Amino acid sequence: MSRPALATLDLAALRANYAYARASHGGKAAAVLKANAYGHGAVECARALEGEADAFAVAFTEEALALRAAGIGQPILVLEGAFGMDDLELAQKNDLWLVVHQEEQLRMLESLRGGARIHAWLKVDSGMHRAGVAPDQARALWQRLNACAQVASITLMTHLASADEPGNPATDRQLAVFEAATDGLPGPRSVANSAGVLGWRGAHRDWARPGIMVYGADPRGTAS
Ligand SMILES: Cc1ncc(COP(=O)(O)O)c(C=O)c1O
């Protein structure tokens, strides 16, 4: 017996949601397609957004390779970064951007010789305590990353833990920690996930990283 439940995804709505996220935030937006586009089908969603999205973001290298295999040419940011040197080589060959959220990943980049140069996103843990370098180490790690021959550019990023709670002071604290940790360092910044795009103007920087709102949900609890 087949199950009666069926989910249909309106790809025009997906495009409109992405455009809304990008316009509300300003600057550029990497559409987050991790976890098979939150269960909606990463390749289908990437194809639907191909002409529009500045970049895509996935969690792992394998997800990025599946998009490349499907012919997706946009920049793809790997949010968990490299787990080993093989991931670095795959990033070089497939033009993937890599988050660097721990010193070990920086060491791998320091040991890389030759091949294409990689766009790195240095993730600072401003208070989520899940991944990211400690704020008081960000400056020193940025300097080391900047000295890597195979690093093409550095974007500074952080992830918000409670932006879906309007008025929660933790978000302003995170923004202040991120500012202090990165003050004076050159390069683009990226802070806002969907909740940051929708509810925290102070979190808007050069790049947004909207996920859930691209699929039509408002993380603050109301349907969009
Ligand atoms: C680093 C990072 N940025 C952005 C997002 C997208 O978040 P949201 O779905 O809340 O927009 C995620 C999702 O987990 C993430 O891990």
The ligand as a Tripos MOL2 file, in Angstrom:
@<TRIPOS>MOLECULE
LIG
   16    16     1     0     0
SMALL
NO_CHARGES

@<TRIPOS>ATOM
      1 C1         26.3760   28.0740    9.1530 C.3       1 LIG1
      2 C2         24.9460   28.1070    8.7320 C.ar      1 LIG1
      3 N1         24.4830   29.1830    8.0930 N.ar      1 LIG1
      4 C3         23.1930   29.2630    7.6910 C.ar      1 LIG1
      5 C4         22.2980   28.2430    7.9310 C.ar      1 LIG1
      6 C5         20.8540   28.3980    7.5110 C.3       1 LIG1
      7 O1         20.0730   28.5530    8.6440 O.3       1 LIG1
      8 P1         18.4770   28.7910    8.5310 P.3       1 LIG1
      9 O2         17.8960   27.5540    7.9810 O.co2     1 LIG1
     10 O3         18.0720   29.0390    9.9520 O.co2     1 LIG1
     11 O4         18.2890   29.9720    7.6640 O.co2     1 LIG1
     12 C6         22.7530   27.0950    8.5830 C.ar      1 LIG1
     13 C7         21.8170   25.9960    8.8510 C.2       1 LIG1
     14 O5         21.9970   25.1560    9.6540 O.2       1 LIG1
     15 C8         24.1030   27.0290    9.0030 C.ar      1 LIG1
     16 O6         24.5900   25.9560    9.6530 O.3       1 LIG1
@<TRIPOS>BOND
     1     1     2 1
     2     2     3 ar
     3     2    15 ar
     4     3     4 ar
     5     4     5 ar
     6     5     6 1
     7     5    12 ar
     8     6     7 1
     9     7     8 1
    10     8     9 2
    11     8    10 1
    12     8    11 1
    13    12    13 1
    14    12    15 ar
    15    13    14 2
    16    15    16 1
@<TRIPOS>SUBSTRUCTURE
     1 LIG1         1 GROUP 0 **** ****
